Amino acid sequence: MSTRTSFLHHGAVDGVTGSCHQYLLRDDYSVLVDCGLFQGDEAGPGGSAGEPSIDFPLDGIRALLVTHVHIDHVGRIPYLLAAGFRGPIYCTKASALLLPLVLEDALKVGVTRDPALIETFLSLLQQQLVAVEYKQWLDLPAADGMQVQARFQVAGHILGSAYVEVRHRTLPARRWFTTVFSGDLGAPYTPLLPAPKAPAGADVVVIESTYGDKTHENRKERTKRLKQALLHSLQDNGTVIFPAFSIGRTQELLYELESLIHRLKGQAIHQHLRWDELKVIVDSPLAARFTSAYRQLKECWDDEAKAKLAAGRHPLSFEQLITVDSVAEHHQLVQRLSQTKMPAIVIAASGMCQGGRVVNYLKQMLPDPVHQVIFVGYQARGTLGAQLQRFGNRPGAFVNIDGERIAVRAEILSLGGYSAHADQQGLLNFVGRMRRKPKHVRIVHGDLAAKQALQQQFYTLGVPASIADAKLWTLLEHHS
């Protein structure tokens, strides 16, 4: 008996945000993989603060599979539920703990601060949320004459992240047809997290391509660059600002900073400052909550991180770490750091500078050359972060923040090796190490140059690959 499998991509086809992929197994049965928010230029009119409606019909969508809880993969879930979706939402146990925190914050920032409305949504979310174990096949909602299963595997991107295998067969056939959705794959040296391992095989792979044309530095080299950047930045006792995603990048930075401070304890940064005197400030209530959740979920950490805990180290809760919670404390700190030039590291969201507390630091500190801004994550087109990366350090540079023209005299640095995404070789290894190679690879979640470079490399592996667009795409007939 023959059948067709089709794909509709409702996001992450023109860039790196808005991941949402509909996998159609037949006309009356499909599943969604992720339902993320668009950001920067990809958000269209209104930007990321606009009203991101669900512009596709929900007929036949039986379940939502969540690869991880970054906002560009889950931010449209409130709108999905408002549109009437009442199917199960599957994710790993760690993601199930983190997802309500992410969406509660997103609602407060972009939709409403009405506690009753937010509580109503969170209650509905909990009713539909299904937490699953890694590595175990689970039955998806039943379909007449067809069996559908899914399995979550470690992706190594952030805590709880997964790539998802979806397999189905038309009964009484015995052969499974398997499609793998990569979500966001982590780099093999990502702090705290186990590295992803390639699945045994697949018929189709839908893969991200954020760094499909790049090669990352190794972890030893990037740690060396972090130390050099801090030594350079702190010479004039200014503030070093890291715009960082509340979940994932913040915890990785804390882990690396604790390692540096522990290793260099007692040594001088300059004449008036030692490494163990350096204050590390996390100014984000959401990031602090995620960091606490990371500590609770230490059974998900990799062996290296667990060994530090066993030795009495606390990589996410060390002596020099300060967290800022209240809005009043935040504003006081911004004023104090901008006026006194006290040397400090500040980690604040959002990672692309599209909102959050980091914006207040930038408004105050960008005009002063004593300060530095260090980017350690991807900056989507059209975001304030991308503008700073592109135009910072040029004479007369400025940006517009909240309608105000802000001169950019602070130094802008980028540490490209600090990506939680796999680079080109990591993406190729994910497919190339499969014992049963896919018939086709579908490339999503990347800028065009990255997609094209990755597509060409897949062809060198002998694996056909196409760049996804928003049109319905159907795999040629296969036998089930």
N, C-alpha and C positions, 0 to 999 in steps of 0.2 A: 504494500500500500504506500502511495507517495503522498507527500504533504509539502507545504512551504513554510518557511519562517521569515518573518519580515521585521523591520526595525523602523521606528519613527523617533527621531531625535528632537526633543523639545527644548534643547539648550546645549551649550558647550560644543556648537558646531562652527561658530564664528569667533571663537576665543576660548578663554579658560574658565568662564563662569557659567552658572545656570545649568549645571549638569542635570539632565532628565531624559531618560531613555526608555521608550516603550517597546517592549519585546512582544510581538504578536505571534502566538503559536498557531492560532487559527482565527477566523473572523470573530468568534464570540469569546475568545480567551486571550488575555495579554497580562503582562506584569510590568510595573514601572520599576526602574532601577534609579534611585535618587530623584529628588525634586528640589533643585537648588535655585538660589537667588542670583540674578544677574547683577554685575557690578561694573562701575566705570562706564566707558563708551558702550559696552554691551547691554547696559540697562535701558538704553533708548531714552525717549523723552521722559523727564522726571528723574532720571538717574536712579541710583540704588534706593532712594527714598520714595520712589513712585509707587503705584499700585500694581504689583506684579500679578495679574489675574491668570487663572488657568484657562488658556485659550485653546484647549483641545478637549474633545468629548471623553467622558469617563466610562462610556458603555463598554462592557467587557473587561475592564481593568479589575483583576481579582485581588491583587496584592501590591504592596510597595516594599521593595528591598532597599535598605539604606546601607551604603558602603561605609560611610563615616559621617561625623557630625559637623564638618565645616559648613559655614553658611551657604557657600556656593553649591553645596550638595543637598542641603535640607531646608533652605530658607523659604521655599514656597509651600512647605507642608501645611502651614496654617490656611493658606488659600485653597489648597487641595481639599482639606476637610470642610472648609466653608462652601466649596463647590459641590459637596455631597458625598465625597469618597468615604466609605465606611468599612473598607476591607482591612485586613490585618497589615500591620507595619512591622516587618521583620528587621532585626539588627542584632549585633552581638550584645552580650551582657554589659560590657563596658559602655558601648554606645547608648544602650537603654538608660544607663545612669546619667550620661552627659546630655543626651538630646533634649530633655525638658529644660535644662539650664540654658542651652543655646537658644531655644525657641522662645522661652520666657523673656530673655534679654532682647531678642530680635523684635518681639511684639512691643516691648516697652520703648525701644528706640524708634521703631519705624511705623507703628500702627496705633497703639493705645496704651495709656497708663492706667486705665480703668481696671482695678484689681479683680472685680467680679467677672469681667469679660475674659481676662487672662486666666483666671481660675477655671472658668467654663471650658476654655480651650484645652488647658492642661489636663483636666479631668477626662475630656473626650480622647485626647492623645493617649493617656494611660490605658483607656479601655481597648484601644486598637494596637497598642505596642506589644510585640512578642519578642522577648529576649531569647537568643539562641546561643548555643555553644559553638565554638570553632570546630571545624573538621567533621561535623555530623550532618548527614543528609536529613532533611525534613520534608514532609509532604506539604506541598502548597495546596490551596483550595481545590476541591475535587472538580473534575470535568468529565462529562459522559464520554466514555471510550478512550480517555487519555489520562496518563499518569504524569504528574509534574512534580519535580523535587528541586531543592536548592541546598547549597552548602556554602558556608562562609569560611574563608581561609585568611590567615594572617597576611596583612598587606604592609605593615611596618611604616605607615605614614603618620598617623597619630594613634593615641591609645584607643583601642577598640576598632580601628580601621580594618577593613576586609576587602578582598576581592571576592566575587560571588560566582559560583558555578550554578547554572540552571540547566537541568536536563529534563527531557520529556520523551515519551514514547506513546504511540498509538496502539492500544491493546488489540489483539494479543501479541503484537510484535515484541521481540525480546531486546532489540537494539535500542540503546539510548542515543538521542541527539543532544550534544552538550555545547552550550554557549558560555563563555567566560566574560564577565564584565570586570575590568581591572579596578574600577574606582580610581583612586590615586595611589600609586605604588610608591613605597618609601625607598630611600637610598639604603644600601646595605650597611652603612656606618651610622645611621640615625641613632643618637643617644637614647637610652632607656628602652628601646623597642627591638624585638627580634626582627631579623631581616625577612622579607618575603621569599617564599620558595615557589618555583614554577609548578603549576598543576601537571598531572600526568599527560593530559592531552585535551583537545577540544576540537569541535567542528568549526566553530566561529569564535573569534576573540574581538571584543570591543575594548580598545585600549586607549588610555590617555596619552598625550604627547607634549605635556608642558615643557619639558626639556628635551624634546625629540631631536634637536640639533645641537645639543650642548654636552660637554663632558665635565663632571664635577671634579674638584680637588678631592684628594683623600682626606680622611678625618684628621690625621696628624698635621697635614699642611694647613687645613682650615683653622685648627686650634692655634697653630703658630701665627696665622694671619690675624686671628682675633686678638691675641696677645699684643702683636705689633700695632694693631689699630688702636687698642686701648692705651698703650704706652704713648703713642703719638697724640691721641686726643686729649689725654689727661695732663699733658705737660703744662697747660695754661690754666689748670684748675676749673675748667668749665664743666658743663653737664654733657654727658654722652647719652643721646636719646636713641633707643631702639624701638621703632614702631613694630609691634609684633602681634601676631594672631594670638588671641587669648588662650586658645587650645592648640597644643602642639609646639609651636615655635617658642612660646614663652618658657615652657618647661624644659625644652632642649637648651635654651640659652642659660637658664638657671643651672642646669646640670654642668654645662661647660664652664660657667663662671665659678661654680664651687670647686671644680677640678683645678682651675688656674689658681684660685686663691689658696687652696690647700697646698698645692705644689710650691707656690712662691711665697708662702707665709714668712713674714719677717724681712723679705726683700723689698727694696725701694722701687716705687714707680718713678719718683723724683725726690728731691732733697727733703720735701715736707710731707710726703705721703708714702705709706707702705701698702702692700697689697691687702693685708689683713685689716687695714683701716678704711678701706674703700667701701662705701655704702652702695648696696644694690637695692633699688626701689622698684617694686611692682605696683604701679598705680593703675589698677583696674580691678574692681570688685569681682567681675566675671573671671578674669584670669586667676585671681586668688582662689575662687571657688573651684575652678578647674584644677589648679595645682593641688588643692586639698583632695579632690577626687583622684588625681594621679597617685597621691600618697596612699589613699585607701585601696587602690587597685594595684598595689605593688606586685601582686602575684602575676600580673601581665608584663612586668619589666623583663629586660633581658638579663642574662647571667652576670654581665659586668656590673650592672646597677645593683643587682641583688647582693653581689659580693661586697660592694661599698657599704650597703646597709649592715651586712654581717660584721663588718669591721668597725662599726660605730659611726660611720659617716652618714650625713643627711643631705643628699644632693639637691633636695627640693625644700629644705628647711634649715639653712645654715645661719651662723651667728650674724653675718653681715647683712642678712636679708631683712628688708622692711616692706611691709605691705600697707597700702593706703586705701582706706575704705570710703569714708564719707566725702561728699562733694566739698564741704568746707575745708577739710584737710587737704584735698587735692588743690584747691585754689590757693591756699596758704603756701603749699609746697612749691607751686609754680612761681609765685612771687618771690619766695625766699631764694630759690635756686637761680632765678634770673637776676636778682639784685645782688646777692652775696658772692656769686661765682663759686659756691662750694662744690668741690669735685664730687661727682656722683654718677652712677649709671641709673638711668630710668628706663624701665620697660613698660610701655603703655600701648593699649589698643586704640585704633585699629591698625592692622598690619599694612593696609594700603592707604592709611591716612584719610579715609573717607568719612570719618566721624570718630566719636569717642574722645577720651581724655588727651590722647596724643596731640589733637588739634590745638588745644590750649597751650601746650608746651611749644608747639611750632610757632604760633602767633607771637609768643613772647620772646622766643629764643632765636628764630631764624635771622633776625636783623643783626645779631651780635656774633662776630667771628670767633669769640672765645668758646662757642659751643659746637658740637658735632652731631650729625644725624647719621646713624649707620643702619642701612637696610640689609636684612638677612633673608628676605623672602621675595617671591615674584610679585611684581607690580603690574596689574592689568592696565591696558590702554585706557587713557582718560582719567585715571585716578590721580589724586594729588601726589601720591607716592611716585608714580611714573613721571609726573611733571618735575618733581624735585630731582629724581635720578637723571633726567634728560637735560634740564636747564641749570641745575645747581652748579656752583663753582665757576659760573661764567660771570664776567664783569657786568654789573647792572641787572643781574637776574632778579626776578620777582615772581610771586605766585598770588593768586586771589584766594583768600580764605574768608568764608562768610561775607562775601561782598567787599572785603577790605584788601587793598593792595599791600602785600608784605614783601619787603626786600629780603633777599636770600644772601646773607653774608656768612652764615654758619657753614662749616665745611660739610659736604655731603659725601658719604662713603658707602660703598656696597661690598658686602662679603658674599660673593656668589656661591661659594661652596656650602653655604648654610641652607641648602634646600632640603625639604623633607620629601621631595619628589625624586624618583629615579631619573638618572640621566639617560642619554641615548643608549649606552651600552646596557644599562639595567633593563630598559624596556625591551631591547633585542634579546637579552638573556631570558626574560620572562617567557617569550615565545620560543626562542631557539632551544631552550633546555627541555621543552616538552617532548616526551617520547613519541607521542602521536601529534604531528603538526596539524594546525588548523587548515581547513580548506580556504579560509579567508580571514583577513584581519580588517577590522573597521576602525579607523583612526578618528578620535574625538579629542576635545579638551586641550586645545593648543592653538597658537597662532599659526598662520598659513605656512610660514617658512619652516617652522618646527615640524608640522605635519608632512610637508613635502620631503624634507630630509629623512624623516623616519620611514615614510613610504618607500623611498628609494632603497634604504637599507634592508627593509623586509624583502624586497625583490631580490636582493643579493643572497638572501637566505633561501630563496626559492618559494617564498610564501606570498601569494597574491594579497595585495592590500589596497584599500580605497579610502579616500578622505570623505568623511561623512558630511552630509548636508541635511537640510530640514525636510527633504522629500522622503516619501516612503521608499524603502529599499528592501528588496526581496532576494533571498538567496535562491539559487537555482534549485529545482526539485531534488529532493533526497528521499531515500527510502527509509521508512521508520518501521 
